[in-house]
Amino acid sequence: KPTVTTALHENFENKIQLSPNPANHIVRINNVGKSQISVIDSLGKVVLEQKNQLDNVEINVSKLPVGVYNIQINKYNQLINKKLIIKK
């Protein structure tokens, strides 16, 4: 059973795409589907959070300072992490 969960997790993680990355205004996250999306700064603080129902979503990151962020996607009780760079 753990093998199935791992395979599903890897499949979801490989399909999720961030663009552009680095971003400065809008970041598009493709193939997320129904999920909870959190943007976490380098100190571990959640700076943006939203529930998503669509396959593709856009997040406005223009108010965030330059830096490296973690995009955490909670989908089917699996946490998927992607790195996002914000530069102006």
N, C-alpha and C positions, 0 to 999 in steps of 0.2 A: 504493500500500500504506500509506503513513503516514496517509492520510486515513481509512482503515478503523480503524487503531489509535486515532487521535484521536477518531473517532466513538464507538468502543466505550468509551474512557476517559470521555468526557463522559457517555455513557449511564449507566455505572456510578456515576459521581460524582453525577449528578442524582438517582438512585434512593436513595442512601444517606442516611438520616435519623438525626439524634441527637435524643433527647428524654429528659427535659427538658433544655433548654439555655438558661439556666444550670441546673446540677445541684448537688445537695448530698450525695446518698447513692448512688443508682443511676442510671446513664445507659444508656438503651436505644439500640442501634444496629440499625436495620432495613435489610434488603436487602443484607447484606454477603456472605452465602454463604461458601464455603470461602475463607479468607483468614488473614492474619497481622495482628493489630491491636496497635498500639503507642500508648501515651499518653506524650507528650513534653512536658517542662516548658519554661519560657521560656528556660532556659539550654541547651536541646538535649539534656538527659539523658532517657533512656528510664526512666520511673518505673513503668510497668505494661506487660506484654506478654503476649499469649496467642494461641494458634492457635484458629481458629474453623472449625467444620464446618456450622453452622446459618445459616439466612437471617437470623434475629434473635438478638441476643445482649444480655445485660445485664452491665455492668461495675460493680463496687463501687468508687466513687471517694471514699468517706467518709473515708478516711485521708489523702487528699491535701490539702495546704494550699490556701487560697483563691488563685485566680489564673487565668491564661489558659493553656490547654494546647492542644497540637496532637494530634489523633487521626490517626494515619497507618495507612491500610489498604492492605496489599499484596495485591492480587487479580489473578490472571492476569499476574503480573510488571508490573503497573501500580501506581504509588503514588498513592493518593488521600488528600488532606489535608482535614480538617475542623477547625474551631476549636471548642473546648469551654471554657466558663467555669464555674469552680467557685466557688460562694459558699455560705456557711453561714448 
